[in-house]
Each structure stands twice: as C-alpha cells, then as structure tokens.
C-alpha cells in the first residue's frame, strides 16, 4: 500500500503577520515582540528568535556561499557552530512551519550553538506545497550536509563533528516532519538520529483505507508513529481551540499515539496556543537544552531535571525513568523532606559548600534549594 503524507492548509478568518514577514524598518516598530538579526538579515521573534540568554560559547555560521553543501531536499541551510567549544560537536537540525523559511528557525539555532552544539536551520524547497514527508527528507538530507563538513578540508568544522549523534527538530509542520523522519527508510535514522524535538507539531497522513471517517482521507495513523526514538513534544493548551480542523493531529495526539515503550515527554504550556514554542516561551528553552544534554551528550545527570514539572505547564507527561544521580537524603534518615532542604540552606548561609550540586549548574545556591523543593513536590 502506498502512503502519501499530505499537508492540509487551514484557512482562518484572521491572518496575523509574523516577525519574519517584516523588513528592517517594520521590525523596529515592534521592539517588544521582534528584533532585527544583522547576521542573517531577518526580523525574528524575541524569545527563541533572539532574546534568550546565550550560553558560554561564541558562535559563527556557514551558508552555501561559504562552501556549505546545497542539499537537494531543503533550501537555504544556515549552519551555526561554536567557535571554541568542546568537540567533537553533536548536532540538531530545525525545519520551520508552513510558509516559513530557514531564517525563521535561526533564533533557536543561535541559542544552541552558544551552548556548544552544531545547530542547522533549513527551509523547505516550497514553503507552501512541500509535504510533511518532503520536509522530513530535508532533515535527513541536512544530516548529510553536516557529515560532509567533517570531511571538507576548508571547513572550520573539519575533523571535529560527531557524525553519529543528531537530533531532528521543527516547529508546527516542521515538528510533525521531525516525527515522520523517525520512520523513514533511510540508514541515517538508525545510525545517526538519537531523538527528536517537536514544537507545536501537526502531523497529517492521507490514506482512505486507514482514515475511513475523514472526508479527505486524512488522519493521524498510529502505525506511522511506530519508532524507538526519544521524543520531546511541546504543545499549547489551547491549540485545538485555535485550530479546530486539526482535531486528532496535534502534539497531544502525537504523544498519545507514540508507543509507551518509547522515551517521550509532553510539555503542554498553560494558556498557550499554536505559536507558543516557535520562539521560546516559559521554560521551553531550558527543557530543550536539558533534553539535548541528556540525549546528545549522553549526560544522565540531566534526567532528574527533565522529570521536574515546569511552572507554566498545564500538563507534563513522560515515560522517562531516571536512575538516582543525586542523594537527596542529606541527613540519611531514609526520607527526603524539609529537613534536607534546611541542610542545604544552612550550608549556603555558612559558606559550607561541601555537598554535590543537585541541579548541576556548578554552584550551590538558592536555585539548588528551589530544585530540592521541586523534587519533593514531584515525589
């Protein structure tokens, strides 16, 4: 049976311009929402689009004019990389939603490059007509581009790319494409992709036999989500009210239909709609960074952080299970409670910093106390 991946464009009664639609002058008129990125010549949303606190690494970028491969399955790739990070570098690739180009994802790419990762933003060949599957193939094609940078002698990344660890990611239709990429018949899926991040994803499949109740033979087909790759899904609480024609096709539905044997997380942002994670909202960037460190760097110390409920989550579901990496029972009474928190507070006040840093940020301070409180609330 031949399955066709189909994008369904939903028309609404109102159209809203995004920052990426604005020129430099128009961008300056909306400083609370947008900022102009001089490096790539695009207006970006504040938040994930350019107003996050960057990490410790300086970064630069490559385009096709710098010798970056022109992949046939995507358009206008922009590859960001840390200039003095700890290599070999591991990679994440972003693809945008319907109508978006690679520049609409550069805010996220810059952010993760500043934390020591290669982060590539790609666009579809046809921003309106490329299907989920075509965009998924673009993500796979971008992996080939990054691998070739490791072998290109004139590349600043020559010999310092980890060619075996990639995360595929995207927003909206691109988020759905990240899920489709995980089930494509391509050697990179098993050899190189270690997980995915789906930001406000939509996923649509067309099959008249499997979708008999749909006028257009469109539905979410659970069989097409049968994979074994860890997946972080970010969704908005009110996306369905915003996109009623996508009933059964949003992030919450993708999470529900992804096998329970998979490591998966659903982070539903309270009082948020479909655009909540195109740029960073709430603690999205923090959860994404912890997910990257956990999967790409194989740092299990971030597992506990991924288990904590974000303050702005209306739902936070996961199948993730962690080995205990920090002994929260500081007084060894076989309980973890307020008495252990008091020990941390006392150590901070007295300057006796002789305990393991529970939130792994290199400093024992009030944030460790808050981490302790979150841990106890989630027991």
C-alpha positions as CSV (number, residue, x, y, z in Angstrom):
1,X,0.0,0.0,0.0
2,X,1.4,3.4,-0.9
3,X,1.0,6.0,1.8
4,X,1.1,9.7,1.0
5,X,2.0,12.3,3.5
6,X,-0.3,15.4,3.0
7,X,-0.2,18.9,4.3
8,X,-3.7,20.4,4.9
9,X,-3.7,24.2,4.9
10,X,-6.2,25.6,7.3
11,X,-7.7,29.0,6.5
12,X,-8.8,31.1,9.3
13,X,-10.9,34.3,9.4
14,X,-7.9,36.4,10.5
15,X,-4.3,36.4,9.4
16,X,-1.5,37.6,11.7
17,X,1.9,38.7,10.4
18,X,4.9,37.1,12.0
19,X,8.2,38.9,12.7
20,X,9.9,37.0,9.8
21,X,7.4,38.8,7.4
22,X,8.7,42.2,8.4
23,X,11.5,44.2,6.8
24,X,14.1,46.0,9.0
25,X,12.1,49.2,9.3
26,X,8.9,47.4,10.1
27,X,10.7,45.2,12.6
28,X,12.0,48.2,14.5
29,X,8.3,49.3,15.1
30,X,7.7,46.3,17.2
31,X,10.5,46.2,19.7
32,X,8.5,44.3,22.4
33,X,7.9,41.4,20.0
34,X,10.6,41.4,17.3
35,X,14.3,42.2,16.8
36,X,16.4,42.5,13.7
37,X,19.2,39.9,13.2
38,X,22.0,41.7,11.4
39,X,23.9,38.5,10.7
40,X,21.3,36.8,8.6
41,X,19.2,39.9,7.6
42,X,15.9,38.8,9.1
43,X,13.4,40.0,11.7
44,X,13.0,37.5,14.5
45,X,10.6,37.0,17.4
46,X,12.0,37.9,20.7
47,X,12.4,34.8,22.8
48,X,13.6,31.9,20.9
49,X,14.1,34.3,18.0
50,X,16.9,36.2,19.6
51,X,16.1,37.4,23.1
52,X,17.3,34.4,25.1
53,X,20.3,34.5,27.4
54,X,23.0,32.8,25.3
55,X,25.3,30.2,26.6
56,X,29.1,30.4,27.3
57,X,30.3,29.9,23.7
58,X,30.9,32.4,20.9
59,X,29.5,31.1,17.7
60,X,29.6,31.7,14.0
61,X,27.7,30.4,11.0
62,X,28.1,29.0,7.5
63,X,26.0,29.3,4.4
64,X,26.3,27.9,0.9
65,X,28.4,30.9,-0.1
66,X,30.9,29.6,2.5
67,X,31.1,26.2,0.9
68,X,28.2,24.6,2.8
69,X,26.6,21.8,0.7
70,X,23.4,22.7,-1.2
71,X,21.2,19.8,-0.2
72,X,18.6,18.9,-2.8
73,X,15.9,18.1,-0.3
74,X,15.9,21.5,1.5
75,X,16.5,25.2,0.8
76,X,18.9,27.8,2.2
77,X,20.6,26.0,5.0
78,X,22.3,28.0,7.7
79,X,24.7,26.1,10.0
80,X,25.6,27.7,13.3
81,X,28.6,26.3,15.3
82,X,30.5,27.2,18.5
83,X,33.9,28.6,17.7
84,X,35.7,27.4,20.8
85,X,33.5,24.7,22.3
86,X,34.4,21.1,23.4
87,X,34.4,18.9,20.3
88,X,33.5,16.6,18.6
89,X,30.3,18.6,18.2
90,X,26.9,17.0,18.2
91,X,24.1,18.4,16.1
92,X,20.5,19.5,16.0
93,X,18.6,20.4,12.8
94,X,15.5,22.7,12.7
95,X,12.9,23.0,10.0
96,X,10.0,25.5,10.1
97,X,6.3,25.5,9.9
98,X,4.1,26.1,6.8
99,X,5.2,29.3,5.0
100,X,8.4,29.6,7.0
101,X,12.0,29.7,5.7
102,X,15.2,28.7,7.3
103,X,15.6,32.1,8.8
104,X,12.5,31.6,11.0
105,X,14.5,28.9,12.9
106,X,17.8,30.8,13.3
107,X,17.0,32.1,16.8
108,X,16.8,28.5,18.1
109,X,19.9,27.6,16.1
110,X,21.9,30.5,17.6
111,X,20.8,29.6,21.1
112,X,22.0,26.0,20.9
113,X,25.3,26.9,19.1
114,X,26.0,29.2,22.1
115,X,25.7,26.1,24.3
116,X,28.3,24.1,22.3
117,X,26.2,22.3,19.7
118,X,26.1,22.5,15.9
119,X,22.6,23.8,15.1
120,X,21.4,24.0,11.5
121,X,18.3,25.7,10.3
122,X,16.8,24.6,6.9
123,X,13.8,25.6,4.9
124,X,11.6,23.6,2.5
125,X,12.1,23.8,-1.2
126,X,8.5,25.0,-1.5
127,X,7.3,26.8,1.6
128,X,3.6,26.3,0.8
129,X,3.4,22.9,-1.0
130,X,6.1,20.7,0.5
131,X,4.5,17.9,2.5
132,X,5.4,16.6,5.9
133,X,7.4,13.8,4.2
134,X,9.3,16.2,2.0
135,X,10.3,18.2,5.0
136,X,11.3,15.1,6.8
137,X,13.5,14.1,3.9
138,X,15.0,17.6,4.2
139,X,16.0,16.9,7.8
140,X,17.7,13.7,6.7
141,X,19.5,15.5,3.9
142,X,20.8,18.1,6.3
143,X,22.4,15.3,8.3
144,X,24.4,14.5,5.2
145,X,25.4,18.2,4.9
146,X,26.8,18.3,8.4
147,X,28.6,15.0,8.0
148,X,30.3,16.4,4.9
149,X,31.5,19.4,6.9
150,X,33.5,17.0,8.9
151,X,35.3,15.9,5.7
152,X,35.6,19.3,3.9
153,X,39.2,20.4,4.4
154,X,38.3,24.1,4.1
155,X,35.5,23.9,6.7
156,X,36.1,25.3,10.2
157,X,34.4,22.0,11.3
158,X,36.8,19.8,9.5
159,X,37.5,16.7,11.7
160,X,35.6,17.9,14.7
161,X,32.0,16.8,14.0
162,X,30.4,13.8,15.7
163,X,28.8,12.1,12.7
164,X,26.8,9.6,14.9
165,X,24.6,11.8,17.1
166,X,21.9,14.1,15.7
167,X,18.5,15.4,16.9
168,X,15.9,16.3,14.3
169,X,13.5,19.1,15.3
170,X,11.0,21.6,13.9
171,X,8.0,23.8,14.5
172,X,4.4,23.2,13.5
173,X,4.5,21.3,10.2
174,X,8.3,21.0,10.8
175,X,7.6,19.5,14.2
176,X,5.4,16.9,12.5
177,X,8.2,16.4,9.9
178,X,10.6,15.5,12.8
179,X,8.2,12.6,13.7
180,X,7.9,11.5,10.1
181,X,11.7,11.5,9.8
182,X,11.9,8.9,12.5
183,X,10.1,6.3,10.5
184,X,11.7,6.9,7.0
185,X,13.5,4.1,5.4
186,X,17.0,5.6,5.5
187,X,20.2,4.4,7.2
188,X,20.7,7.7,9.0
189,X,17.5,7.0,11.0
190,X,19.1,4.1,12.8
191,X,22.7,5.1,12.5
192,X,22.7,8.8,13.4
193,X,19.4,10.1,14.8
194,X,19.2,9.7,18.6
195,X,15.9,11.7,19.1
196,X,13.6,14.5,18.2
197,X,12.1,17.7,19.4
198,X,8.6,18.6,18.1
199,X,7.5,22.2,18.8
200,X,3.7,22.7,18.4
201,X,3.7,19.8,15.9
202,X,1.0,19.0,13.4
203,X,1.1,15.6,11.6
204,X,-1.2,14.6,8.8
205,X,-1.4,11.4,6.8
206,X,-3.6,10.6,3.8
207,X,-4.9,7.0,3.5
208,X,-8.5,6.3,2.6
209,X,-8.3,2.8,4.0
210,X,-6.9,3.8,7.3
211,X,-8.9,7.1,7.6
212,X,-12.4,6.0,6.6
213,X,-14.2,8.5,8.8
214,X,-12.4,11.5,7.2
215,X,-13.9,13.4,4.2
216,X,-10.5,13.8,2.8
217,X,-9.0,10.5,4.0
218,X,-6.9,12.5,6.4
219,X,-6.0,11.4,9.9
220,X,-3.2,10.5,12.3
221,X,-2.2,6.9,11.6
222,X,-0.7,5.4,14.8
223,X,1.3,2.8,12.7
224,X,3.2,5.7,11.2
225,X,4.5,6.7,14.7
226,X,6.0,3.3,15.5
227,X,9.6,4.1,16.2
228,X,12.0,3.8,19.1
229,X,13.5,7.3,19.2
230,X,13.1,9.5,22.3
231,X,10.8,12.5,21.6
232,X,10.2,15.8,23.3
233,X,6.8,17.3,22.3
234,X,5.9,20.9,23.2
235,X,2.3,21.9,22.7
236,X,-0.1,24.7,23.7
237,X,-3.1,24.1,26.0
238,X,-5.5,25.8,23.6
239,X,-4.1,24.8,20.2
240,X,-7.3,22.8,19.4
241,X,-9.5,25.8,20.1
242,X,-7.2,27.8,17.7
243,X,-7.0,25.0,15.1
244,X,-10.3,23.0,15.4
245,X,-9.8,21.4,12.0
246,X,-6.6,19.7,13.4
247,X,-8.6,17.7,16.0
248,X,-6.6,14.5,16.5
249,X,-3.5,15.8,14.6
250,X,-1.7,17.9,17.3
251,X,1.1,17.4,19.7
252,X,-1.1,15.9,22.4
253,X,-2.3,13.3,19.9
254,X,1.2,12.5,18.7
255,X,2.3,11.9,22.3
256,X,-0.7,9.6,22.9
257,X,-0.1,7.6,19.8
258,X,3.7,7.2,20.2
259,X,4.4,3.8,21.8
260,X,4.6,3.7,25.6
261,X,7.8,1.8,25.3
262,X,9.4,4.9,23.9
263,X,11.0,7.6,26.0
264,X,8.7,10.5,25.4
265,X,7.7,13.8,27.0
266,X,4.7,16.0,26.5
267,X,5.2,19.6,27.8
268,X,1.8,21.4,27.4
269,X,2.2,25.1,28.0
270,X,-0.6,26.6,30.1
271,X,-2.9,29.2,28.4
272,X,-0.8,28.9,25.1
273,X,-1.8,28.4,21.5
274,X,-0.2,27.1,18.4
275,X,2.7,29.6,18.2
276,X,3.8,29.1,21.8
277,X,7.1,27.3,21.0
278,X,8.1,28.9,17.7
279,X,10.0,31.2,19.8
280,X,10.8,30.3,23.4
281,X,8.1,30.6,26.0
282,X,8.3,29.9,29.7
283,X,10.8,27.1,30.4
284,X,10.8,25.6,26.9
285,X,14.4,26.5,26.1
286,X,15.5,25.1,29.4
287,X,13.8,21.7,28.9
288,X,15.1,21.6,25.3
289,X,18.6,22.2,26.5
290,X,18.4,19.6,29.2
291,X,17.0,17.2,26.5
292,X,19.9,17.9,24.3
293,X,22.4,17.4,27.1
294,X,20.7,14.1,28.1
295,X,20.5,12.7,24.6
296,X,23.3,14.2,22.5
297,X,25.9,14.4,25.3
298,X,24.6,11.2,27.0
299,X,24.7,13.1,30.3
300,X,22.4,11.2,32.6
301,X,22.7,13.9,35.3
302,X,20.0,15.9,33.3
303,X,17.4,13.1,33.7
304,X,16.2,14.4,37.0
305,X,15.8,17.9,35.6
306,X,13.6,16.5,32.8
307,X,11.3,14.9,35.3
308,X,10.5,18.2,37.1
309,X,7.2,19.8,36.3
310,X,7.6,23.3,34.7
311,X,5.8,26.1,36.4
312,X,3.9,27.0,33.3
313,X,2.8,23.5,32.3
314,X,-0.9,22.6,32.1
315,X,0.2,19.0,31.5
316,X,3.6,17.4,31.8
317,X,3.6,13.7,30.9
318,X,6.6,11.4,30.4
319,X,7.6,7.8,30.2
320,X,11.2,8.7,31.1
321,X,12.7,6.9,34.1
322,X,15.8,8.0,35.8
323,X,18.5,6.4,37.9
324,X,19.1,8.4,41.1
325,X,22.1,10.5,40.3
326,X,22.0,12.7,43.5
327,X,21.4,11.6,47.0
328,X,18.7,14.0,48.2
329,X,18.6,12.3,51.6
330,X,21.3,14.5,53.1
331,X,20.7,13.6,56.7
332,X,20.5,9.9,55.9
333,X,17.1,9.4,57.7
334,X,15.7,7.5,54.7
335,X,13.3,10.4,54.0
336,X,13.6,13.3,51.6
337,X,11.8,16.3,53.2
338,X,12.1,19.8,54.6
339,X,14.9,18.8,56.9
340,X,17.1,18.1,53.9
341,X,16.2,21.5,52.5
342,X,17.3,23.1,55.7
343,X,20.7,21.5,55.5
344,X,21.2,23.0,52.0
345,X,20.0,26.4,53.3
346,X,22.4,26.2,56.3
347,X,25.3,25.3,54.1
348,X,24.7,28.2,51.8
349,X,24.4,30.6,54.7
350,X,27.5,29.4,56.5
351,X,29.5,29.1,53.2
352,X,30.0,25.3,53.8
353,X,29.7,24.2,50.2
354,X,30.6,20.6,50.7
355,X,27.7,18.9,49.0
356,X,27.1,17.7,45.5
357,X,25.4,20.4,43.3
358,X,21.9,18.9,42.9
359,X,20.9,21.0,39.8
360,X,24.4,20.5,38.2
361,X,25.0,24.2,37.4
362,X,28.4,24.3,39.1
363,X,27.2,26.5,42.1
364,X,25.4,25.7,45.3
365,X,22.9,28.5,45.8
366,X,19.2,29.3,46.2
367,X,18.5,27.6,42.9
368,X,19.5,24.3,44.5
369,X,17.0,25.0,47.2
370,X,14.3,25.6,44.6
371,X,15.4,22.4,42.8
372,X,15.1,20.5,46.1
373,X,11.6,21.9,46.6
374,X,10.5,20.9,43.1
375,X,12.0,17.4,43.7
376,X,10.0,16.9,46.9
377,X,6.8,18.2,45.3
378,X,7.2,15.7,42.5
379,X,7.8,12.7,44.7
